[in-house]
């Protein structure tokens, strides 16, 4: 009754996935990031619903308390005990619990990174796809491809951080503007990758087959071609999240980042820097958190790059 | 060759004009104006605001404002909104401060990244390779200003090393040697901090480029001929691995303006990045626009230089 044994077929994706798992650092980073996402969601829920986690609860009597100090009720009516009665990560200049601010900041920082990269992916895939697929169409006197690639060149000539700074400083500072600006200044790499992939894919037989079946063009582009062009895009997206988190923290440092009372790791860090001698933990905790998370994103991205690129794989 | 240079210069000039259109439009269309910087000032009456606006041509249509900006830039009497000083002189003065910092940082980057990268490629998989790989990822991942603060604390507390500004206050009458040493001490930390990211990225590139070259057939041939390992690695390997870095060298030139905002702010270094930051805070449009323009021009010059150098160095590329 058993069908004849055939060797288990592995798709390209499975093979890449296996290589990725073998890279211990990258796999560890990946699981860490998955854990962090869960942590961020929990943090979001907890800081909004549980009173003792309230990140904006100000206890002026308890400012600059070092980490791991037990809470004492002074009976001054401000009594709002932190979790389990211990300031696990200390308090800041207004007596706010650094642990709950970090918890709130986790989700905000990750959201800034992910949404910014999402925006740059949408624009990048759109522009790159247009240039790659409709590249030969003529608009008046130049081709679509030339037009789009010249736009990419122009965007690349702006000093990125200076442009972000200019726009963020002129716009009203809120979290959405920051995400949009970071996203809109970071799509050029994606557009180039997607265009290059599309130029190669356009000539492949499966696209010709799809076209011969009169499948609508948007379906060919989005169902047949985009998934095949995703590998380099995914790599640059993962590394892009890391860059976006760093950019947000740099903006916070200059005072243009996400504004209080919203906490992000970047603005906890830059608020803490004035008290670096008296209360080093306010600076060091967010600083090292950013380091670890960005490092995880970078290592994960490198692992993916290696897994998707057979040429690099053979070298090991 | 000449034709190629001529063509690409032409293309880049057109690109530069487009860039100046766009940056002009972005800056003027975004909300926020020089007249709105200090809204709580009680002495600022509506008619004063009107006077300011008309003095800066802010009521004219965009293309007319662009024309005024371009005319003043070319004739050289573009004035800052803030203090009515000529913009070009201001930028030049700041450039003279930024340039040494950029130069030292670039030298540090290139002299440290290459030995690191080559060595970790030659000892692939060793402890040195693993540690340097991990360190360079860590250096890319740490926020630059956070690392700088740690270094400042260590340097100031342990070594009483001067870290802020360009020179020690009150040393104007000191001898030449003393003031040169003073300048060097002040430049060391900022330059090293701004070089950090570059060292990390560049040494990774060098490593992968070197690995790829060492796997080539001509390296095997060279080994088979019985050449010494040094000749194989440095003469046949490294020389060929160097090619792509010529492109990178050109691409680093725009870092002169854009990459330095954070570090110049931390170390109170009066350079161009800080000038831009201050101009943004006070909505000083002429300075923002001109700096943006120069930054774009530098980026274009950088790509041009790298194209030309590439053609000069690599005989396989014909222009």
Interface residues (C-beta under 8 A of the other chain):
Chain A: X150 X153 X154 X156 X157 X158 X159 X160 X161 X162 X163 X165 X166 X167 X169 X170 X171 X172 X242 X246 X249 X250 X253 X254 X266 X269 X270 X273 X276 X277 X283 X287 X290 X291 X294 X295 X297 X298 X299 X302 X315
Chain B: X15 X16 X18 X19 X22 X23 X26 X27 X30 X31 X32 X137 X138 X140 X141 X142 X143 X144 X145 X146 X149 X153 X211 X215 X254 X257 X258 X259 X261 X262 X265 X273 X276 X277 X280 X281 X283 X288 X291 X292 X295 X296 X299 X300
